[in-house]
Amino acid sequence: MSDDLHHMRAALALARRGLGNAWPNPAVGCVLVRHGQVIGRGWTQPGGRPHAETEAIRRAGAKARGATAYVTLEPCSHHGRTPPCCDALEAAGVARVVMAMRDPDPRVNGRGLERLRAAGILVEEGLLAAEARALNAGFFRRIEAGLPIVTLKLASTLDGRIATASGESRWITGPTARREVHALRARHDAVLVGSGTVLADDPDLTCRIPGMERVPILRVVADARLRTPPGARLVATATAAPSCIITAPGHPPAALAPFIAAGVAVQTVPAAEQAGLDLHALLGALARRGVTRVLAEGGAGLAAALLRAGLVDRLAWFHAPGVMGAEGWPAAEGLRLAALVAMPRFRRVAVRPLGDDVLTEFERIEEVP
């Protein structure tokens, strides 16, 4: 059992390499072991294929016969863009499969397990299932609820300010913290900002860490009134890195034409009752594109709207060691709370110093006692 745990933990570590670039597929890891020796390793490749199992089998070659495969998610049993991994495991002569948990995709859920057993392969499931589910939380959310998970990133002073009264914000945090933001982007499928951030900062929202560019991040602007300038960086670079503007219905075709001509995907969702867009509909539209993990980077209006709607699953809060005062812009606009019990609550799960700054990570508390 201790060997099984060791090899499944190794498979989970491999799976993490696919976060942010395996979508719409889950990030899966696979380790092949024979006579106690690791003979092949694999993880879901950029774009979602090849799959982890076929990568591990390719590297193991003929040594895979009689081996045990440790897989973080049930091997697929259907024909998609690649043949079923169940068939690949059977053809390679794998004798035993240890999987962390079943795939919630209705095309697979339990069918992969049945096919492997029908082929005479010993199958065991449930090893480190909680860890495997947490790793692919976005994939599970997309399949089960039709939404991606959302991480809200905030970078502020100690008193929660993101810019001076004049709008100056570069740079509140230092270079180490800013590099970590790029790493966060690389682990997500899409980066979401509001049109106010585009107007104020003209960001490009790419990952600029060498070696982590892999699959370009989908850059999304929530822009109900279509305020994004046609000359914005997100528009000008749309052919190099995908960009999407999600807006409200009713804009004339002439207003949309410059974005479409530049290669920007334009999608409409219903407007919210008070202002902006229906964020449930927006995130649902992204999920239908295959997006499983969204990093929301701002600004204060979008942050508040996501918090009010209960759509923030995780917080990544970068604090700089400074105080700006009440004149500065808040990290989130007013939430219009009528009672303390309505306040969104989170539990702290990690704290990391980044130079002079500190990153604190939180997860949403589903129910407040």
Buried (B, 14 or more C-beta within 10 A) or exposed (E): EEEBEBBBBBBBBBBBBBBBBBBBBBBBBBBBBBEEEBBBBBBBBBBBBBBBBBBBBBBBEEBBEEBBBBBBBBBBBBEEEBBBBBBBBBEBBBBBBBBBBBBBBEEBBEBBBEBBEEBEBEBEBEBBBEBBBEBBBBBBBBBEEEBBBBBBBBBBBEBBBBBBEEEEBEEBBBEEBBBBBBEBBBBBBBBBBBBBBBBBBBBBBBBEEEEBBBBBBBBBBBBBEBBBBEEBBBBBBBEEBBBBBBBBEEBEEEEBEBBEEBBBBBBBBEBBEEEBBBBBBBBBBBBEBBBBBBBBBBBBBBBBBBBBBEBBBBBBBBBBEBEBEEEBBBBBBEBEEEEEEEEBEBEEEEEEEBBEBBBBBBBBEEEEE
